[in-house]
Amino acid sequence: MPLEKVAQLDGIKDAKGVTLIFKHNTTCPISRSMRSQFEQDADGIPNVASVYMLDLLTYRDLSDAVAEQFNVPHESPQLLVIRDGQCISSQSLYDISAEETAAVIA
C-alpha cells in the first residue's frame, strides 16, 4: 500500500507485529530493479502485517520523517523492517533481500 501521509507513521509505530517500508526513487534504475525484485520475492517473507511503498520523489518530506521516526539514515532504495514500532533492520541498494528479511523476522 502507498505511504503518503505522516499520519500513517503513527499507525506503523503503534502496530503490533511486522510492517515493511520500501522507499524508492521512481526515476532511478537501481530503485526500479530492486523494487521489482522485492515484489517478485515478497511472498517468501512470512508474518508481515503490512507493506508500505514510499515514492521518495513525491514524498521527500515523508521520507525524512521516516528516517527521523525510526532513527535510520536516508537511503534509496531502502527496506525497513519495523516490529512493534521499532526498526529492527534496514537494508539498502543491492543488499535488499527477501531472504534476509525473512531471516530477520523469524
Steps between C-alpha positions, in 0.01 A plus 500: 500500500626852438654699784389857431423670833695566817192387696557148364828490693305515828311188394824326409657596833193370688459180297570165656698253294711567192458781249727565203575838344657496155637843402582549134584764240267453204756632248802304619579177311646338813186584699274366226700181476510439876129576538416256222720231656351564843143475366584171326648350817267654762284189527796332670487743793280356778288671763489852358198707600547778241736608224521872424656646186640853525568701183796716603461754221140580581528471879855610591381667823332174600821312425684735734233439766545123461877537549448712810214294646686169467851637559650381170702687240320585177595267215340404171384246431454391857299232681415547866372217716289640783398271785269630771585860408879459492726471195681168535664495157593744225616373162601716208605486137604152389483366857118497492403135524176316574712214637682727745173668595340162572801405716473824700129445562536133604 
